[in-house]
Amino acid sequence: MVARPPVAVVVDRMTVDDLAAVHEIERESFSTPWPAHAYRQELEQNKLAHYIVARYGDQIVGFAGTWLLVDEAHVTTFATRATWRRQGIGERLLVALLDMAVARGANEATLEVRPSNMPARRLYEKFGFKVVGVRPRYYTDNNEDALIMTTDPLEGRPMQERIARLRGELAARPDIEIGPDGLPVPRPHRIDAAEGSPETGADSEAERAERAERAERAEQAERVERAPRIIRPSSVSRRSH
Ligand SMILES: CC(C)(COP(=O)(O)OP(=O)(O)OC[C@H]1O[C@@H](n2cnc3c(N)ncnc32)[C@H](O)[C@@H]1OP(=O)(O)O)[C@@H](O)C(=O)NCCC(=O)NCCS
């Protein structure tokens, strides 16, 4: 058998040549996908829009987009190919999106997400997004509310340190392992410790990080409870995912 050479994931600008693959991911990821021409319009006509893709060899394995509005980066779309999830592609895209936002003078990033979309919420929380409001019945397919999530100032120390840490962790990850079927081998994932489990005597770095993450999640849950209900529709969002 011929060994496959290692191929790194590269984040790159989205071009019109990527649109067929992007649309495929869009359809497998969202209950109300954008029509194919919407992305073309974004790329060709919307000067505020910036779209990126994650490439693995000649495949598109994820994409993300943002509108840069004065000092705000509004994330308009975000998805990873289903068979490539939990491999760090989402994180790579988000690092690239936030780097681009900072480079273009944005001071915060915002987005809307379904409360039921735990994978996306966990990803955004990992990057320091916090719930700041709720748009009631925002999603038209099932009338689900949207959580509005925003970062701390992007150039502030806490966000910069967080992004640097996550970038470092991504760089230290082993290459994505490709199975005989040509798809990534699923990575084992840490199982969340039960909330409030008794602490052991040992206080390793991993345990401290785990506790900090649990505390952050508890804080997030409380924020969702307290979040103001913002009736005015978003001035920028056009996504109904
Ligand atoms: C949300 C989404 C983009 C994540 O992409 P991904 O490539 O799987 O993300 P990553 O592998 O980089 O995961 C990064 C972190 O996100 C969180 N996460 C991702 N998937 C998760 C899941 N299924 N359960 C819990 N946490 C999850 C974890 O914190 C994870 O870090 P870890 O692997 O160290 O635990 C992907 O699930 C997706 O495309 N979903 C459908 C489209 C969608 O919902 N987009 C968001 C619209 S707002």
The ligand as an ORCA input file, in Angstrom:
! r2SCAN-3c Opt
* xyz 0 1
  C     -19.855     23.802     15.405
  C     -18.865     23.216     14.422
  C     -18.472     24.263     13.389
  C     -17.592     22.784     15.192
  O     -16.611     22.399     14.238
  P     -15.477     21.320     14.566
  O     -14.537     21.341     13.417
  O     -16.075     20.013     14.917
  O     -14.816     21.968     15.847
  P     -13.428     21.570     16.559
  O     -13.036     20.166     16.267
  O     -12.439     22.638     16.240
  O     -13.879     21.656     18.082
  C     -13.457     22.716     18.909
  C     -14.192     22.707     20.216
  O     -15.587     22.916     20.010
  C     -16.336     22.184     20.980
  N     -17.094     21.139     20.301
  C     -17.099     20.869     18.964
  N     -17.959     19.850     18.720
  C     -18.483     19.499     19.908
  C     -19.437     18.507     20.291
  N     -19.988     17.682     19.403
  N     -19.772     18.415     21.609
  C     -19.218     19.244     22.512
  N     -18.294     20.192     22.226
  C     -17.939     20.308     20.923
  C     -15.293     21.557     21.912
  O     -15.015     22.496     22.928
  C     -14.103     21.397     20.984
  O     -12.885     21.334     21.658
  P     -12.305     19.865     22.052
  O     -12.266     19.064     20.789
  O     -10.950     20.173     22.611
  O     -13.267     19.303     23.054
  C     -19.427     21.933     13.734
  O     -19.984     21.096     14.702
  C     -20.502     22.233     12.686
  O     -20.177     22.495     11.522
  N     -21.780     22.187     13.078
  C     -22.900     22.387     12.120
  C     -22.973     23.818     11.673
  C     -23.156     24.758     12.840
  O     -23.880     24.496     13.775
  N     -22.472     25.917     12.753
  C     -22.547     26.948     13.755
  C     -23.679     27.879     13.454
  S     -23.812     29.146     14.698
*
